[in-house]
Amino acid sequence: CSPSVQLAMSQFKLRPTRAFLKTLEFLQSGRLHLKDSVRNIILYYNTWSSESTGIRRFIAEKLPPVQFKNPNVQVLMFKNTKPTPLINIYFGDGKKVMLDVENKTADRILTELSAVAAKSEAQVQKDQQASEYNPANFGDSRRGRLCMCEVPGQVPCPSRVPIPPELKQHKWHDKHSRETDA
């Protein structure tokens, strides 16, 4: 969220409204990029317990940006299945990490989750540089070139410029024309 919204919320200890929690600005404000090896995150909490207040706020306010920034991570939530709230994180290599989140605030849960499963800032910047525009890539009209024929020095598409007859003659053309003539 914008700095002015964060300042107002922190001064008056306001919780964001439900309408704001569904905006694209809010979803993009997340800074937690999980490691590529993280496959699943399972959250266990109780709806009736005061020990689960922090994880319920985490699910409502902090989890949507995490899910938006990490679309390949499966997040499951189970209500009233365990006596105490906890988070299980499963990695691709079979490793499992359990976080005890009993009586912890949503911010504390987020910092513990980032300490266990977040990418470093250097890795996040490296991934962003790798996904930036590369002039050698084509096929995506949003990135500039839709077809290889748009690169200077390449043969133009036959739909735009007719191919000269000397370039059209191939052995399979001759064979096909002989079969149709006979």
C-alpha positions in Angstrom: 0.0 0.0 0.0 1.0 3.6 -0.4 3.1 5.3 2.3 0.3 7.7 3.1 -2.1 4.8 3.7 0.4 3.0 5.9 1.1 6.1 7.9 -2.6 6.7 8.5 -3.2 3.1 9.5 -0.2 3.1 11.9 -1.1 6.4 13.5 -4.7 5.3 14.3 -4.0 1.6 14.6 -6.6 1.0 11.9 -7.1 -2.4 10.2 -7.5 -2.2 6.4 -11.0 -2.5 5.2 -12.2 -5.5 3.3 -12.6 -3.5 0.1 -8.9 -2.4 0.3 -7.8 -5.9 0.9 -9.1 -6.9 -2.5 -7.3 -4.2 -4.5 -4.4 -4.9 -6.9 -2.3 -2.2 -5.1 -2.7 -4.2 -1.8 -1.8 -7.5 -3.4 1.3 -6.1 -5.2 2.5 -4.5 -1.9 3.7 -7.9 -0.6 7.5 -8.2 -0.2 7.7 -11.9 0.7 9.1 -14.0 -2.2 9.3 -17.6 -1.2 12.1 -19.9 -2.3 11.5 -21.9 -5.5 11.7 -25.1 -3.5 8.6 -24.3 -1.4 5.7 -26.4 -2.6 3.0 -26.2 0.1 2.1 -24.2 3.1 -0.6 -25.6 5.4 -2.1 -23.4 8.1 -4.0 -25.0 11.1 -6.0 -22.7 13.3 -9.1 -22.6 15.5 -12.0 -20.2 15.1 -12.9 -20.3 18.7 -9.5 -20.0 20.4 -7.9 -16.8 21.5 -4.5 -18.3 20.7 -5.4 -18.3 17.0 -6.1 -14.5 16.8 -2.8 -13.7 15.3 -3.0 -16.4 12.6 -6.6 -15.4 11.7 -5.4 -11.8 11.2 -2.4 -13.2 9.2 -4.8 -15.1 6.9 -7.0 -12.1 6.4 -4.3 -9.4 6.0 -0.9 -10.8 5.3 -1.5 -14.0 3.3 -3.2 -12.6 0.2 -0.1 -10.6 -0.9 2.1 -13.7 -0.2 -0.1 -15.8 -2.4 -0.2 -13.2 -5.1 3.6 -13.0 -5.2 4.0 -16.8 -5.1 1.4 -18.3 -7.4 3.1 -21.7 -7.7 2.9 -22.4 -3.9 -0.2 -24.3 -2.7 -1.7 -22.8 0.4 -4.1 -24.9 2.5 -6.0 -23.8 5.6 -7.6 -26.2 8.0 -10.0 -24.9 10.7 -10.5 -26.6 14.1 -8.4 -29.7 13.3 -5.5 -29.2 15.8 -5.6 -28.0 19.4 -3.0 -25.2 18.8 -2.4 -23.1 15.7 0.6 -24.0 13.5 2.0 -23.7 10.0 3.7 -26.5 8.1 5.9 -25.6 5.2 6.8 -28.4 2.7 9.8 -28.1 0.4 10.4 -29.9 -2.9 13.2 -32.1 -1.5 10.9 -33.6 1.1 11.9 -31.3 3.9 9.2 -30.2 6.3 9.3 -27.2 8.7 6.7 -26.6 11.4 6.2 -23.1 12.8 4.4 -22.8 16.2 2.3 -19.6 15.9 0.4 -19.8 19.2 -0.3 -16.3 20.6 1.8 -14.6 18.0 0.9 -11.5 16.0 0.3 -11.5 12.3 3.5 -9.4 11.8 5.6 -11.9 13.9 4.2 -14.8 11.9 5.2 -13.1 8.7 8.7 -12.4 9.9 9.1 -16.1 11.1 7.8 -17.3 7.7 10.2 -15.1 5.8 13.1 -16.2 8.0 12.4 -19.9 7.2 11.2 -19.8 3.6 12.0 -16.5 1.9 14.4 -15.7 -0.9 17.3 -13.3 -0.2 17.1 -9.8 -1.7 20.0 -10.7 -4.0 18.1 -13.7 -5.4 14.9 -11.6 -5.8 16.8 -9.0 -7.8 18.5 -11.6 -9.9 15.1 -13.2 -10.8 13.7 -9.7 -11.7 16.7 -9.0 -14.0 16.2 -12.4 -15.7 12.6 -11.7 -16.4 13.2 -8.2 -17.9 13.0 -7.5 -21.6 15.5 -9.4 -23.7 15.6 -8.3 -27.4 16.4 -11.9 -28.5 13.0 -13.1 -27.2 10.0 -12.9 -29.6 6.5 -14.4 -29.7 4.9 -12.1 -27.1 3.4 -8.9 -28.5 3.7 -7.2 -25.1 7.5 -7.6 -25.2 7.9 -6.0 -28.7 8.2 -8.7 -31.4 5.5 -11.1 -32.3 7.4 -12.9 -35.1 11.0 -13.5 -36.1 10.3 -11.9 -39.4 10.2 -8.5 -37.6 13.9 -8.7 -36.8 16.0 -6.7 -39.4 17.8 -8.9 -41.8 15.4 -11.9 -41.6 13.2 -13.2 -44.4 9.8 -11.4 -44.2 6.6 -13.3 -43.6 4.9 -14.6 -46.7 1.7 -13.0 -45.5 3.3 -9.6 -45.8 5.7 -9.9 -48.7 5.5 -12.6 -51.4 8.4 -15.0 -51.4 10.4 -14.7 -54.7 10.0 -17.8 -57.0 13.7 -18.7 -56.8 13.3 -19.2 -53.0 10.2 -21.3 -53.4 11.7 -24.1 -55.5 12.5 -27.1 -53.4 12.7 -30.8 -54.2 9.4 -31.6 -52.5 7.7 -28.8 -54.6 9.0 -30.4 -57.8 7.8 -33.8 -56.7 4.4 -32.5 -55.8 4.0 -30.6 -59.1 5.0 -33.7 -61.1 2.4 -35.8 -59.3 -0.4 -33.2 -59.9 0.6 -32.7 -63.6 0.4 -36.4 -64.4 
